[in-house]
Amino acid sequence: MEREADQLASVGLSTNARVAFVSVIVAEEGKTYWKRRSGASDMHLCVLAAKIENLRKHIVGRVPYDIVVVTDRHDPALETQLAALGAILVVTDVLSVVDDSRAAGRIECCDRSSDWKFFRANLIKVAVFGLTGYDKVVYLDLDVFLTRINGRETDVDQGLYQKTEEQLVAASGSAAPMAGGQLFIRPTRAAFALMVKLMNEGFSEARGWGNRGWLVGEAGGSVAWPTVDCERLPHYCGDEMRRDKWVFFAAAGDQGLIYATFHNGLESYKEEASYDTMKKECPSIHWYGVGKPWEVEMEQWHDHPKFKEFWEAWERVE
């Protein structure tokens, strides 16, 4: 992965941008995961165009920034279309690591093909941590849009993510050791290398990512993930924790891998207080789970305030 690290590091060097706002798409997953609106055959582009328009509207300040989309397959047409929208398409090969690890029997997860597709797709986020040509990266899931709160916009001149030296600022999730929808990152080659190494070493229920025993949480008096720090992850340490596969699945996927890298491996993970400050500097709305505004059944909610940011952006680019 040295060549991959070099390629990711080169992104942004030609633009002289210091900050990147990044989302990811996986070619095959996008075809089945999103319901197509009005029969559109280019749903990736439609939603990405709205996303880019939303970012342009709410990012202020003079510090140069890039909008970057990371994907796993080169698509010249999509690259051209995104360039016309002022965004950079980056193709990564990081998913080959987890594919090889699974083929070698080192990943104990996801017997169903649908589970594996979801698990695999989310691990493309690893590439975001290799964008070391930028000082700071703001990662936003495709269903996270910026907004204005109390007159505050996302200011790249004044935002805390410009000033902080922390390698990662994120929040714990209700069903995972770390919520992966919005991350504030100072990319380093060491972090990217460790994430790739852990993927290569594999995953098991007994030993976690890298099979190193870097585990998360305790539930119901029986060890699901031996305790790391229950004060910081109370939702992983009480009787109320749901012991279903989805909870474990989230811990096994990208959220668990990111947590293992920064909390256990690099010991540099900063959580709630810093994240709350970051959120004030970069206000957003997240349509996590079902009920995304571009889903067909949600069109009846077109005028609902919850989806205002999406439809305003959509209508400007449609």
C-alpha positions as CSV (number, residue, x, y, z in Angstrom):
1,M,0.0,0.0,0.0
2,E,3.0,2.3,-0.2
3,R,2.1,3.4,-3.7
4,E,-1.5,3.9,-2.6
5,A,-0.3,6.1,0.3
6,D,1.8,8.1,-2.2
7,Q,-1.2,8.6,-4.6
8,L,-3.5,9.7,-1.8
9,A,-0.9,12.1,-0.4
10,S,-0.6,13.8,-3.8
11,V,-4.3,14.8,-3.9
12,G,-4.6,18.5,-3.2
13,L,-0.9,19.4,-3.8
14,S,-1.7,20.9,-7.2
15,T,-4.6,22.9,-5.9
16,N,-2.8,24.4,-2.8
17,A,-5.9,23.8,-0.7
18,R,-5.3,23.3,3.0
19,V,-8.6,21.8,3.9
20,A,-10.7,19.1,2.2
21,F,-14.4,18.3,2.6
22,V,-14.7,14.7,1.7
23,S,-17.4,12.1,1.0
24,V,-17.2,8.6,-0.4
25,I,-19.1,6.3,-2.8
26,V,-18.7,2.7,-3.7
27,A,-19.6,1.9,-7.3
28,E,-21.5,-1.3,-6.9
29,E,-23.1,-0.5,-3.6
30,G,-24.6,2.7,-4.9
31,K,-26.6,0.9,-7.6
32,T,-28.6,-1.1,-5.1
33,Y,-28.5,1.0,-1.9
34,W,-30.2,4.1,-3.2
35,K,-33.8,4.0,-4.5
36,R,-33.8,5.9,-7.8
37,R,-35.8,9.1,-7.8
38,S,-38.0,9.7,-10.9
39,G,-36.3,6.8,-12.7
40,A,-32.9,8.6,-12.8
41,S,-30.1,6.4,-13.9
42,D,-27.4,8.7,-12.4
43,M,-28.4,8.9,-8.8
44,H,-24.7,9.1,-7.7
45,L,-24.3,12.3,-9.7
46,C,-27.6,13.8,-8.7
47,V,-27.0,13.5,-5.0
48,L,-23.4,14.4,-5.3
49,A,-24.3,17.6,-7.2
50,A,-26.7,18.6,-4.5
51,K,-24.1,17.8,-1.9
52,I,-21.5,19.9,-3.6
53,E,-23.9,22.8,-4.0
54,N,-24.7,22.6,-0.3
55,L,-21.1,22.8,0.7
56,R,-20.4,25.8,-1.6
57,K,-23.4,27.5,0.0
58,H,-22.3,27.1,3.6
59,I,-18.5,27.2,3.6
60,V,-17.1,30.7,4.1
61,G,-13.6,32.1,4.6
62,R,-10.5,32.7,2.6
63,V,-8.5,29.5,3.3
64,P,-8.5,27.5,0.1
65,Y,-10.4,24.2,0.3
66,D,-11.2,21.3,-2.0
67,I,-14.3,19.2,-2.3
68,V,-13.2,15.5,-2.7
69,V,-15.2,12.4,-3.6
70,V,-13.4,9.1,-2.9
71,T,-14.5,6.0,-4.8
72,D,-13.3,2.5,-5.6
73,R,-13.6,2.4,-9.4
74,H,-12.4,4.8,-12.1
75,D,-15.3,6.3,-14.0
76,P,-14.1,8.9,-16.5
77,A,-17.6,10.3,-17.1
78,L,-18.2,10.8,-13.4
79,E,-14.8,12.4,-13.0
80,T,-15.6,14.8,-15.8
81,Q,-19.0,15.7,-14.4
82,L,-17.6,16.2,-10.9
83,A,-14.8,18.4,-12.3
84,A,-17.5,20.6,-13.9
85,L,-19.0,20.9,-10.5
86,G,-15.7,21.9,-8.9
87,A,-15.0,18.6,-7.2
88,I,-12.1,16.1,-7.3
89,L,-12.7,12.4,-7.8
90,V,-10.1,10.2,-6.1
91,V,-10.0,6.4,-6.9
92,T,-8.6,4.2,-4.1
93,D,-7.6,0.6,-4.0
94,V,-7.8,0.2,-0.2
95,L,-10.8,-2.3,-0.4
96,S,-8.5,-4.8,-2.0
97,V,-6.8,-5.2,1.4
98,V,-9.9,-6.3,3.1
99,D,-10.9,-8.5,0.2
100,D,-7.6,-10.3,0.4
101,S,-7.8,-10.6,4.1
102,R,-11.2,-12.2,3.8
103,A,-10.1,-14.5,1.1
104,A,-7.3,-15.7,3.4
105,G,-9.7,-16.4,6.2
106,R,-8.6,-13.6,8.4
107,I,-11.9,-11.9,8.7
108,E,-14.6,-13.5,10.9
109,C,-17.7,-11.6,9.9
110,C,-20.6,-11.3,7.5
111,D,-21.7,-14.7,6.4
112,R,-24.5,-13.2,4.3
113,S,-23.5,-11.5,1.1
114,S,-25.6,-8.4,1.8
115,D,-23.9,-8.0,5.1
116,W,-20.5,-8.3,3.5
117,K,-21.3,-5.7,0.9
118,F,-22.3,-3.2,3.6
119,F,-19.3,-4.0,5.7
120,R,-16.9,-3.7,2.8
121,A,-18.4,-0.5,1.4
122,N,-17.9,1.4,4.7
123,L,-14.3,0.5,4.9
124,I,-13.5,2.7,1.9
125,K,-13.4,5.5,4.5
126,V,-9.8,4.3,5.3
127,A,-8.6,6.1,2.2
128,V,-9.8,9.4,3.6
129,F,-7.2,9.2,6.4
130,G,-4.5,9.0,3.7
131,L,-5.2,12.4,2.2
132,T,-2.1,13.8,3.8
133,G,-1.7,16.6,1.2
134,Y,-4.2,18.5,3.3
135,D,-3.7,19.9,6.7
136,K,-7.2,19.1,7.8
137,V,-10.0,16.9,6.4
138,V,-13.7,17.2,7.3
139,Y,-15.3,13.9,6.4
140,L,-19.1,13.9,5.8
141,D,-21.2,11.0,4.9
142,L,-23.2,11.6,1.8
143,D,-26.3,12.0,3.9
144,V,-24.7,14.8,6.0
145,F,-25.4,18.3,4.7
146,L,-24.1,21.5,6.1
147,T,-26.6,24.1,7.5
148,R,-26.6,27.4,9.2
149,I,-27.3,27.5,13.0
150,N,-27.9,30.8,14.8
151,G,-26.3,32.6,11.8
152,R,-23.1,30.5,12.0
153,E,-21.7,29.0,8.9
154,T,-18.7,26.7,8.4
155,D,-15.8,29.1,8.4
156,V,-12.5,27.7,7.2
157,D,-10.6,30.7,8.5
158,Q,-11.9,30.4,12.1
159,G,-13.0,26.8,12.5
160,L,-11.5,24.8,15.3
161,Y,-10.6,22.1,12.8
162,Q,-8.2,24.5,11.3
163,K,-6.5,25.2,14.6
164,T,-6.5,21.9,16.4
165,E,-3.5,19.5,16.4
166,E,-5.7,16.5,17.3
167,Q,-5.5,13.7,14.8
168,L,-9.1,12.8,15.1
169,V,-12.2,14.3,16.6
170,A,-15.4,12.3,16.6
171,A,-18.3,11.2,18.8
172,S,-19.3,7.8,20.1
173,G,-22.4,6.4,18.5
174,S,-25.5,4.9,20.1
175,A,-24.7,1.5,18.6
176,A,-21.0,1.7,17.8
177,P,-17.8,2.8,19.5
178,M,-17.6,5.7,17.2
179,A,-20.1,7.5,14.9
180,G,-18.6,7.6,11.5
181,G,-20.9,10.1,9.7
182,Q,-18.9,13.2,10.5
183,L,-15.2,13.2,11.3
184,F,-12.6,15.9,11.8
185,I,-9.2,14.6,10.8
186,R,-5.6,15.7,10.7
187,P,-4.4,13.0,8.2
188,T,-1.1,11.3,8.9
189,R,0.8,8.6,7.0
190,A,1.1,6.6,10.3
191,A,-2.6,6.5,10.9
192,F,-3.3,5.4,7.3
193,A,-0.6,2.7,7.6
194,L,-2.0,1.3,10.8
195,M,-5.6,1.1,9.5
196,V,-4.3,-0.8,6.5
197,K,-2.3,-3.1,8.7
198,L,-5.3,-3.8,10.9
199,M,-7.4,-4.6,7.9
200,N,-4.7,-6.9,6.6
201,E,-4.4,-8.7,10.0
202,G,-8.1,-9.3,10.0
203,F,-11.0,-9.3,12.5
204,S,-12.6,-11.7,14.9
205,E,-15.3,-11.5,17.6
206,A,-12.9,-12.7,20.2
207,R,-10.0,-10.4,19.4
208,G,-11.3,-7.4,17.4
209,W,-9.5,-5.6,14.6
210,G,-6.0,-6.8,14.0
211,N,-6.8,-9.8,16.3
212,R,-4.9,-7.8,18.9
213,G,-7.4,-7.8,21.7
214,W,-8.1,-4.1,21.2
215,L,-11.8,-4.4,22.2
216,V,-14.7,-2.1,23.2
217,G,-17.2,-2.3,26.0
218,E,-19.0,-4.7,28.2
219,A,-22.8,-5.5,28.3
220,G,-25.2,-7.3,30.6
221,G,-22.5,-8.6,32.9
222,S,-21.1,-10.8,30.1
223,V,-18.2,-9.7,28.1
224,A,-19.1,-8.8,24.5
225,W,-16.1,-6.6,24.0
226,P,-13.8,-6.5,27.2
227,T,-14.0,-3.1,28.8
228,V,-11.7,-0.3,27.5
229,D,-13.2,2.8,29.1
230,C,-16.8,2.7,30.3
231,E,-16.8,6.4,31.3
232,R,-16.1,7.4,27.7
233,L,-18.3,4.7,26.2
234,P,-21.2,4.2,28.6
235,H,-23.5,2.9,25.9
236,Y,-21.2,-0.1,25.5
237,C,-21.0,-0.9,29.2
238,G,-24.6,-1.3,30.5
239,D,-27.4,-3.7,30.6
240,E,-29.3,-1.5,28.1
241,M,-26.9,-2.4,25.3
242,R,-28.6,-4.4,22.6
243,R,-26.7,-7.6,21.9
244,D,-28.0,-8.0,18.4
245,K,-25.9,-8.5,15.3
246,W,-26.3,-4.9,14.1
247,V,-24.7,-3.5,17.2
248,F,-21.7,-5.8,16.9
249,F,-21.6,-5.2,13.1
250,A,-21.2,-1.5,13.6
251,A,-18.3,-2.2,16.0
252,A,-16.7,-4.5,13.5
253,G,-17.0,-2.2,10.5
254,D,-15.4,1.2,9.8
255,Q,-16.4,2.7,13.2
256,G,-14.7,-0.1,15.1
257,L,-11.6,0.1,12.9
258,I,-11.3,3.8,13.2
259,Y,-11.7,3.5,17.0
260,A,-9.1,0.8,17.3
261,T,-6.6,2.8,15.2
262,F,-6.9,6.1,17.1
263,H,-8.0,5.1,20.6
264,N,-6.0,1.9,21.0
265,G,-3.2,2.1,18.5
266,L,-2.3,5.8,18.4
267,E,-3.9,6.8,21.7
268,S,-5.0,10.1,20.1
269,Y,-8.8,10.0,20.0
270,K,-10.5,13.0,21.4
271,E,-14.2,12.7,22.0
272,E,-17.2,14.5,23.3
273,A,-16.1,18.0,24.4
274,S,-13.9,18.6,21.3
275,Y,-16.6,17.1,19.0
276,D,-19.3,19.4,20.4
277,T,-17.1,22.4,19.7
278,M,-16.4,21.1,16.2
279,K,-20.1,20.7,15.5
280,K,-20.6,24.4,16.4
281,E,-17.9,25.3,14.0
282,C,-19.2,23.1,11.3
283,P,-23.0,22.9,11.8
284,S,-24.8,20.1,9.9
285,I,-27.8,17.8,9.7
286,H,-27.5,14.0,9.3
287,W,-30.3,11.9,7.8
288,Y,-28.8,8.6,9.2
289,G,-30.6,5.3,8.7
290,V,-33.8,5.3,6.6
291,G,-35.6,8.3,5.6
292,K,-33.1,10.1,3.3
293,P,-34.7,12.9,1.3
294,W,-33.8,11.3,-2.1
295,E,-35.7,8.1,-1.4
296,V,-38.8,7.7,-3.4
297,E,-41.2,7.2,-0.5
298,M,-39.9,10.4,1.1
299,E,-41.0,12.8,-1.7
300,Q,-44.2,13.5,0.3
301,W,-41.8,15.2,2.8
302,H,-40.5,17.6,0.2
303,D,-41.6,20.7,2.2
304,H,-40.6,19.4,5.6
305,P,-38.1,21.7,7.4
306,K,-36.0,18.6,8.2
307,F,-35.1,18.3,4.5
308,K,-34.9,21.9,3.6
309,E,-31.1,22.0,2.9
310,F,-31.3,19.0,0.6
311,W,-34.2,20.2,-1.6
312,E,-32.8,23.7,-1.8
313,A,-29.5,22.3,-3.1
314,W,-31.2,19.8,-5.4
315,E,-33.4,22.4,-7.0
316,R,-30.4,24.7,-7.7
317,V,-28.6,21.9,-9.7
318,E,-31.5,19.8,-11.1
